[in-house]
Every structure is written in structure tokens, then in C-alpha cells.
Amino acid sequence: MQTASNPHQPIGVYDSGVGGLSVLRAIRTALPHEDLLYLGDQANVPYGERSLEELRELARGVTRFMLAQGAKLIVIACNTASAAALKALRQEYPEVPFVGMEPAVKPAAEQTNSGKVGVLATPSTFQGELYASVVERFASGVEIYQETCPGLVSQIEKGWLETPKTRRILEAALLPLMARGVDTLVMGCTHFPFVIPLIEQITEGKARVIDPAPAVARQTQRVLEERGLLNRQPGAGITRYFTTGDPARFARVLPRLIGVQAQAQALRWQGKDLTPIN
């Protein structure tokens, strides 16, 4: 298995589905010269209902695949997978730099005026140690309200960002929060930034919405700089897309989500490992 020491190797970005594209978009903006690999494990989406051990095994399989593709750094662009697997992966692959997600409770607690913060995330994220630790460290003196938005990940996977059903799901979560005086909303799932325009409509612009993706891109840049792995080539980097689901469906939602037209390579789980489908 290849380990990274070459600035020209790609950055790997991993999510359960298309949500991590919100992070990939931020990384592409911050680091336009980097080559990127994006893998959506759509055969297993949504992750929010899976056990911690199952999530760790999936993350291990993705990590092995990314390293075999030459990834110099792996971004786990999924709050659920980060909560379940990030600590274990860092222990098992101490030579590999990982960047994970954590709910942006700290900036929300710093920016709220009402002292009331809403966090939108999956059940697994809320149940994980990482979320509990973030709240304990940064949310003292702040009221935190949690909403899981059932069905929203599936809507975004299909590219249905503004449908009546998507609006109903968000209204069911957001209107009670607004009634309680919440003025700051944390996107605790990487899928959710894609519906920020609809969230702003529903809340009538009365709540600050915090997307963690730019902070993750900055952390990715810092880690690469520290390790001397920034790609300083003059040209624009290329992005390769992989999915364990339907590559045609994945390709169809790319333009809607990140304004890109591209094909995706199909992968299949064989036991605990990923193999390309020709």
C-alpha cells in the first residue's frame, strides 16, 4: 500500500454519498492546484442509521482504497463517519494525515446573540463521543437544540433541493427552533449545506447558518503545509469521482450540487474491500 510523501499525490475526500461534495467544493476553492479523489459510498447511504463498528469497517475499506490510489491526505467529509471512525483510523494509520468533521458548535456558541443554537445532524452524530465532547468544551452557557431532519439526506442524494417534500422536512425542524429563539444554525451533516438557500427562505434570514466546509478546507491546507505536501504546480488540479452506487445517477446530480459535469467510476464492495467495476 502506497504511503504519501509526494506533493503531487492527490487528496482523498470521502462521504457516505454526495454530501461531502460541499467539502470538496471548499477544498477546490482553497487549493485549486491540488488533484482530488472523491468517493461517495452510496451503496450504504445513509450512514446515520448504521452501527459504530459497521461505520468503522466501511471507513477502513475506503481508507485502504484511497491509499492504493496514492492519496497523501484523507478528508472524512462526513460527520457520522468522523464521529465513528476518525480516532480509530488515526491509531491504525499513524503515518497518514486525516482531516475529519466535527459539528461547528464552537463558532456557533461564539456568534449567537440569543444564546440559543440549533444543530442539524444525523442520529449517529448526536450519539457519538465527538459531538458530546464538542458540546461539553464549547457550549457552556448556551442552549443547544438538536434536530435530525429525517429523510433530508435522501432528498439531497437525489438532487431534490427545493421540492415540496424537502421544504416540509426542513420546516418541521426549523420552525420549532425559530419559535424557541434560535438565531444560529449549525450544519452538522455535510449534505445539509446544499439546502442553505431553502433554510434561509424558511427562517426569513433571521438565523445565521454555519457551514463547516471552509474551515475543513483551511485545516486541510494547514496539514499539507506542515508536512511539506502542498502541490505548487501552476495548473489547475483534476478531480476523479468514485461511487459504490449508480455512477449515472451520481453524474446527474453533480451539476446541480457543485456546477460540474463529470463521470464517476463505479466501485463494488467485495467483503471489506472496494474494487473498480469496468
N, C-alpha and C positions, 0 to 999 in steps of 0.2 A: 504494500500500500504506500502510495506516494505521500511524503510529508512536505510541507511547504517551506521554502526558503527563497523563492524566486518572486520578485515584484511583478513579473509578467503572468503569473498564475492567476486564475480567476477567484472572485469572491463567490461563495455559495450562499444562497438565500433560500430558506425552507419554510413552508407553511403547510397546514392541512389542505389548503385549497388556494383560492385566488386572493385571500385577504392580505397575504404577505406582499402582494404587488404594491400595496400602499407604501411599504417599507422599501421595496426595490425602487420605486419611483423617487423616493427621497435620496436613496444612495446614488442613483444615476445622476440626480441634480447636483449633489455634493461632490461626487467623484466621477466626472464624465469620462475620464480616461481608462477606468477600470473595466475589465471584462467580467461579466456576471453570469452565474448559473442560477436559474430559478427552478425550484422543484415544488409542485403542488401535489400533495398526497391525496388526491381527490377520490381514490378508491375507499378511503377511510374517513372522509369528511362527513359530519362534523366531529372534531376531536373532543368537544366539550362533554360528551356523554361517555367517554371511554375511561377505563381504569388507569391509575398511575403507572402500573407495571406495563400495561399494553402500550401506553404512550412512550414509555422509555424504550421499549423494544423497537417501536417504529422509528424513534429518533436515532437509535443506534444504527438501524439499517440505512437510513438516509445519510448519516454521517459517513458510513463506510462507502456508500456510493459517491458522495461528494469528494471524499479524499481520493478515490480512484479516478475521479475526473480532474484531479490536480488542484482542488480548492485550497487556497492559502489561509483562508479565514471562513468560518461558517456563521452566518446570522440566522438564529432561530427566530424567524419573523412571525411567531405565533405565541401569544401569551400562555395558552394552555400547555403547549409543548415545553415552553421555557420553564413554567412552574413545575412540570413533572420531571423534566429530564436534564435541565441545564447543569445542575450540580453534579449529577452522575457522569455526564459527558466530560466535564472538565477533569474529573478524577480519572476517568478511563483513558482520556487522550490529553495528557498534560502538556504535550508539545503543540497542540492545535489551539489557536485562538478562537474562542467562541464569543459572540455577542448575542445577548438574549433580550427579551422584552420583560418589562415589569410595568404594572399599571402606574400611570403618571400621577400618583396621589400627592407626591411632594409638591410639584408646581401648582397643582390644584389647591392644596391647602395654603400655599403662599399667596395665591391670587384671589381667592374667594373674599368677597366683601360681606356676604351674609353668614359666613361660617358654615354653609351647607353645601356639600359636594355630592353629585351623583356619579356613580361608576357603572358603566355599561360593560358587561363581560359575560363569559360563559360560566356555568356552574363549577366546572373543574378549576377555573382560575380563582374563583371565590373560595374554594375549598382548600387551595394549596397553601403551603407554608410561606411561599414567597409573598403572596398577597397579604397574609396576616402580618408578616414581618414589616412590609412597607407601611401598612396602616398603623402598626404599633410605633414605628420610628417617626413617622412624619405627620400623622393626622391627630395629634393630641390637641384638644380644644376645638376640633372640627367635627361636625356631624356628617357621617358618611351614609349615603343611601345607595343600595345595590339593586340593579335590575339586570335580568338575564336575557331579555328580548327573545323569547323562544321563536324559532323559525326565521330569524333575521339572517343568520349565516346562509341558510339555504336559498333565500331570496337573492342575496348578493352573489352567491355562486352562479346563479343563472343570469346575472347581469340585470336583474329586475330591481333597479334602484329607486324608481319613482312610481311603482304600481300602487293601486289602492290597498292591496294586502300589506305591502311594505309600510305604507303610511299607518295602517291600523296597528301593526306591531309596534311601531315607534310611538304612536300616540298613547298606547296602553302603558308604555314605560315612562314616557316623558311628562305627560300631563299631571300625573300624581306628584312627580318630582317638582314640577314648577309650582304646584299648589302648596308644597311644603316650603317654598322659598329657596330652592336650589338655584344657584347662579353660576355654577361651574360644573361642566360635564367632562368626565374622563372617558376616552375611548379605550376600554380595556380589552379589546379584541381587534386584531389588525384588519378584519373585514369592515368594521364599522366606519372608519373614515370615509369610505366611499359613499355613505349616505349623510355626510355632514351637511350638504346643501338642504336636504329634506329636514334634518334635525333643526337647522336654523329657521326654516319656514315654520315648523311646528311650535318652536319656542319663541317665535317672533323676535329673534335676535336678542333675547333677554338673558341668555346663558352663554358664557364663554365656553368654547369647545376646545379641548386639549387633545391633539393628535400627537402621539409619541414618536412618529416616524422620523421627523427631522432630528430629534435627539439621538435616535438609534444610528442615523447616518453619521452624525458628528462623532459618536463613540466608535463607530467602525473606522472612521478616518484617524482618530487618535491612536487606536490599537495598531493600525497599519504603520503609522508614523513611528511609534515606539519601537516597532520590530524591523524598521527599515524596509517595509514591504509595499509602500505606495508605488503605484505604477505611474511613472512620469513620462510615458510615451506621448508624443504630440497629438496623435489621432484620437478619435472617439472610440470608446470600448464597445465590444459587441456583447449581446445578451443571448444566451441559449436557454430555451424553456423545456421543461420536462413535466409530465403529469402521469400519475398512475391511473387516471380516469380516461375520459374520451378526449383525445387531442383535438378533434374538430370542434367540440364544444368549448374547450379551453381557448382555442384560437378565436372563436366567435366573440368571446367577452373581452378579449384584450383591448380592442379599440375603444369599447365603451368605458372600461375602467382606467386605462392609462394612455389611451390615444396611440396605441402601437398596433401595427399589423405584423404578425409573425406566426410561424408554425411551431408546434410543440412536438417533441419526441415522446412517444409512448413508452412507459415503463410498466413492468409487471412484478408484483411481489411473488417470489418463489421461496417459500419458507420465510426466513428472516432477512432475505437479501433482495435487492432490486436488480432486474435485468432489463436491457432495452428490448423492445419489440420492433422488428424490422418491417 
